[in-house]
Amino acid sequence: MNPMRYILSAVTLVALTLLALPARAALQITDDHGVVVNFERSPQRIVSLLPSLAETVCELGQCQRLVGVDRYTNWPASVKALPQVGGGLDPNIEVIVALRPDVVLMATSSRAGERLRALGIKVVALEPKTHADVQRVLLKIGQLLEVPDAQKIWRAIDAAVMAAAQSLPAGVRGTRVYFEVNPGPYAAGERSFIGETLTRLGAKNIVPASLGPFPKLNPEYIVRADPDLIMVGQRSVDGMAQRPGWMSMRAMRGQHLCVFPVDASDALVRPGPRMAEGARLMARCLAEKAPGAQAAKGTGR
């Protein structure tokens, strides 16, 4: 056989083999609506419409990819310099389009998704509500951003929550807690990620899972439940003492009350990578304000 013809035949065979191979799979993400979103490459320009999602991007070490955030995103400090695009429920579509994002991250409850998709902008809807959701969303965004050690970051967060629980004295276990999210009053129930953290800390939530994750309560319900300890943000505490019957509760009478400043409240109520910080804040509250902890101090134990 002619050597040149042999070489050409071999080259042709290799070329045909390469053509027969499947093309490199595009990056695919299935969001919380079940929508599959395809990307030719990992997005480099990201707009976030939910604080916990922006915080997750930054926790993964990719803050520099954010080009716009919603009006409530304020952590880490560097994101405050980014363009604001309105709120999750009322985003400014024109501003978002002008930022030329490769993807917009938003909550499943946002109504802007269809409008943005109609304009050719890729949208990924993710909304963490539980500890498992926080892990899932962290790993999903890690996949989207092609960050290889996302699971390691989750393990560190989970370990820090466990360490917060292990730091508590035995006397605070079983403390009956009311956690007010905002002055509806809306509470964090057992099914919420806040309630899950309280359970891991050994506390007892006065709002059962049957009422939902963040139910609006009749104030009389809280008075009847008579919690041992109240956790509340600075934004919600004003006027609490004037609520009918509230000063009769043991938590109010004994000043078993933790009022979290605004920055701490944000860490507590956002289901994202600062979940460990929220656990430490709640653990410190229990250790300092729970009746069981104070009784132990009084006996010198």
N, C-alpha and C positions, 0 to 999 in steps of 0.2 A: 504494500500500500504506500502511496506517495506520502512521505512524512508531513508535507505541508497540509495535504488533505486531511491527514489524521489529526493534526493540531487544530485545524478549523472545525472538524467534527467534534472534537473534545470541547472546544470553546462554545460551540453551539449547544452541546448537551448541557454544559454548566449553566448557560444563559437560560435555557428552557426550564432547567430545574429551579433556578432562582425565581423565574416568573411564576412557577407553580406553587411556590411557598406562599402561605397566607401573609398578607400585609400586616405590619405591626399593629396590634389592636390599639385603637384610640383609647384615651383615658375616659373611662365611663364612671359616672357617679349616679347612684339612685337616691333621690332625696326622700324626705319624709312624706311627700305626697305620692310616692311610688313612681315619680317621673324619672326616666333615665336621661341624663344629660351627658352629651359627648363633647370631648375636648381634643383638639389636635395636639395640644401640649398643656402642661400645667399652667393655670392662669397666673399672669404676672401683675395684673391690675385688678384689684378687688375693691368693691364697694360693699360695706356691711350695713345692714339695717337693724341689727340687734346687738346690744352691747356684749352679751355673752359670746357671740360668734366672733366679734372683733377681738375680744380678749383671748379667745382660743387661737386665732391666727397668730397673735403676738406670743402666746405661750409656746407655740411651735417654732418660735424664732423667725417668723416671716412678717413681722410688722411692716417692713419696708414695702411689701406688696399692697398694703392698704392705700387707696387713693381718695377714699371718701367714707364717712361714717354717719350714723344717725345722730340726732341732737343729744341723746342721752349717753353716748359712749364717751367715757372720760378716763379710762385706764387701759394701758399705762399712760403716763403724762404726755408722752410724745404724740399720742393720737389727737390731743387737743388742738394741735396745729393743722390738722387735716380739714379739708372742706366738709361742711355739714350739709346733709342732703334731706333735712326734715326728719320726721319720725317714721317708725316702722309702719304705722297705719296711714300716715299722710306724707309720703316721701315726695320730694320735688323731682318729677320725672325728667324735666329739662336739664336740671343740674346733673343728674345721674348720667344721662346720655352724653352730656358735654365732657364728662370725665373719661369716656371711652373705656369702660371696664370690660375685662375679659369675662367676669362673672359678678353677679350680685348675690350676696348671701342674705337671706331674710328668714323671718319666722314663718311658720306655716299659716299663721293667722293674718299675715299681711295680704292686702288685696291688690298689691301692685304688680304681682307676678305676671298676670296675663298681659297687662299693658306693656311691660318691659319685653316680654317674649315677642309680642307683636312688632316691636321695634328692632328685633334681631339681637337682643341682649340675652345672654344665657343667665338663667336663674337657678339657684339651688336653695330649696326651702328646708331648713333644719330647725328643730325647736326642742332643746333638752328640757325635760321636766322632772326627771328622777336621776339618781346616781348612775343607773345603768345608761340612761340617755346621755349624760355628760360624757361617759366613757365612749359610747357609740359615736357621738358627734365629734369628739376629739379625734378618734381614729379615722372617721370619714373625711374630716378636713385634712388630716395628715395624709390620707390617700390622695386627695385633690391637689395638695401642695407638694406631693412626693417627698414628704418628710419621713425618713426611715425609722426614727426612734419614737414615734408617737406613743406606742405601747409603754415604753419606758417612762415617758412623762406621766401617763395615767397611773402607773404603779407608784410613782413618787407621791402623787396627789392622794391616792388611796391609803398609802402607808402613813401619810401625815394626819389624815383623819383618824386612823387607828391609834396613832401616838397621842393625839388629843384626848381620845377616850381613855387611854391607859394612864394619863396624867392625873385623872380625877380621883379624889378621895372616895372611899367606899360610902361615906355618909350621904353623898348626893344622889346615889342611885335610887331611882324611883321618884325623884322630884317631879311633881306635877306642874307642867309648864304650859303657859299660854304665850304663843308667839304671834304678835300682831304685825301684819304686813303693811297695812295702811288703815286709816281711820274710818272704814266703812261701817262697822269694823270687819275687815277681811283678815282671816287667820290662816296660818300655815298648818294644815292638817297632817295627819300621819302619812298620807299618800304623797305629799309633796317632798321635794328633795330636802327641804329644810326639816320636815318631819322625820325623814329617814336619817338625817344627821343627828337629831335629838335622840332617836332610838339607839343609834350606835354609841351615843354618849351615855346611855343608860337612863335617860330621862323618860317620863311618861307624858305624852301629849294629851291635853284635855279635849282635843278635837279629833274624834275617831275617823278612821279611813272612810267610813260609810258616808260622811258629809262631803267627801271630795277633797282635792288637793288644797284649794284656796277658797273655802266657802265664806260667804258673807253671813255673819252671825247676828242673831238678836242679842243686844248687849246683856239682856237678862240671862241668857244662856251662860255667859261667862261668869256672871255673879253667882248663879246657882252652882256652877262647876267649882268655884272657889279655888283657883290655882294656888300652888305654893310660891310660884315665881312667874314674873311677867317679863318678857323680852319685847322691846319696842324700839323703833327708830326715832331719832330726834324730830323727824318731820311729823310724827304721829302722836307724840306724847302730850302736846298742848291740849289742855281741857280734859285730860283723862281722869283727873281727880274729881272733876265736876260731874262726871257721868252718874246718873242715878244708881245708888246702891254700891258703887265701886269702892268707896272708902270702908265698906264693911268687909271686904275681902281680905283674907290673911296676908296676901302678897302686898297689898297697898298699906295695910295697917303696920306691917313689920318692915316696910321699905325693902321688900324683896323684889326689887325692880331694877332691870338693866336697861339703860337708855343708850342706844348706840349712835354715835355721831354719823353724819351723812356718809363719809367715806367708808366707814365700817358697815353701814346699812347696805351700801351698794354691793360690797363683797358678800354679804349675807343673803341677799335676795336674788342674786344672779346665778343661775345654774350653769356654772362654767368652771374654768381652771382655778378660780379663787375659792373653790369649795373647801379646800383645806384651811384657808385663812378663816372662813366662816366657822368651821368646826372649832378652831382655836379660840375665836371670840366667844362662842357659846360655852365652851369648856371653862374659860376664864370667868364668865358670868356665873356659871353653876358653882365654881369653886369659891367665889367671893360672896355671892348673894343668896344661894340656896339655904333654907333653914337648917338642913342637915349639916352643911359645911360650917355654918356659924355656930351650931351647937357643939360641934367637935372642937372648934377653936376655944369655945368657952370652958370646956373641960380640960383643955391643954393637950388633947389627943391629936 
